[in-house]
Amino acid sequence: MWFTLFIVFLQYIIHFQDALAGYLLLLGQLVDAAWTPVVGYLCDLTSGFCRLGRRKSWHLVGSFYRLFTRDAYQVHMHSAH
């Protein structure tokens, strides 16, 4: 569902051309397809930390990373206006 909302946002709010909006979504999918196996391999090599196990450790790190990058992006967007 977020793909639909994101492409509408790119086209009608940011005023990207239709093809550019589509290419950006495609690029995101290609990057995701390339990095998912790499992160899975790296996850398999680690033993985890804080007695959480490997998968939950990576999930915890990714959640904190996402939290801080999202907030930094929102602060940047609000200060730009």
Phi, psi and omega per residue, in radians:
M1 nan -0.633 -3.092
W2 -1.147 -0.437 3.083
F3 -1.074 -0.764 -3.139
T4 -1.097 -0.788 3.137
L5 -1.168 -0.666 -3.115
F6 -1.190 -0.709 -3.139
I7 -1.212 -0.616 3.056
V8 -1.137 -0.739 3.097
F9 -1.046 -0.808 -3.129
L10 -1.115 -0.673 -3.069
Q11 -1.383 -0.765 -2.976
Y12 -1.756 -0.439 -3.133
I13 -1.694 -0.833 -3.127
I14 -1.533 -0.293 3.112
H15 1.152 0.707 2.998
F16 -1.344 2.637 3.030
Q17 -1.167 2.701 -3.083
D18 -0.989 -0.806 -3.099
A19 -1.119 -0.726 -3.141
L20 -1.120 -0.733 3.102
A21 -1.067 -0.748 3.108
G22 -1.136 -0.711 3.121
Y23 -1.136 -0.628 3.106
L24 -1.142 -0.726 3.089
L25 -1.143 -0.694 3.103
L26 -1.114 -0.749 3.116
L27 -1.045 -0.748 3.095
G28 -1.053 -0.713 3.120
Q29 -1.184 -0.671 3.120
L30 -1.170 -0.726 3.092
V31 -1.116 -0.726 3.104
D32 -1.096 -0.729 3.132
A33 -1.128 -0.593 -3.132
A34 -1.343 -0.682 -3.025
W35 -1.528 -0.378 -3.133
T36 -1.046 -0.814 3.096
P37 -1.155 -0.580 3.130
V38 -1.132 -0.820 3.134
V39 -1.161 -0.646 3.069
G40 -1.080 -0.721 3.101
Y41 -1.123 -0.803 3.125
L42 -1.106 -0.641 3.095
C43 -1.105 -0.683 3.127
D44 -1.182 -0.431 -3.136
L45 -1.406 -0.347 -3.080
T46 -1.634 2.806 3.123
S47 -1.826 -0.101 3.142
G48 1.600 3.082 3.112
F49 -2.556 2.906 -3.132
C50 0.980 0.518 3.132
R51 0.972 0.496 3.137
L52 -1.611 -0.336 -3.023
G53 1.595 2.945 -3.026
R54 -1.221 -0.795 -3.054
R55 -1.181 -0.818 -3.126
K56 -1.165 -0.568 3.083
S57 -1.099 -0.816 3.126
W58 -1.144 -0.656 3.119
H59 -1.113 -0.742 3.128
L60 -1.097 -0.809 3.125
V61 -1.083 -0.775 3.126
G62 -1.119 -0.627 3.121
S63 -1.160 -0.763 3.099
F64 -1.139 -0.730 3.110
Y65 -1.034 -0.809 -3.126
R66 -1.131 -0.706 3.131
L67 -1.052 -0.834 -3.080
F68 -1.290 -0.620 3.124
T69 -1.277 -0.607 3.093
R70 -1.129 -0.780 3.136
D71 -1.134 -0.710 3.117
A72 -1.114 -0.674 3.120
Y73 -1.155 -0.732 -3.136
Q74 -1.160 -0.671 3.110
V75 -1.132 -0.722 3.118
H76 -1.109 -0.744 -3.116
M77 -1.162 -0.681 3.141
H78 -1.242 -0.593 -3.141
S79 -1.334 -0.331 3.139
A80 -1.323 -0.336 -3.092
H81 -1.615 nan nan
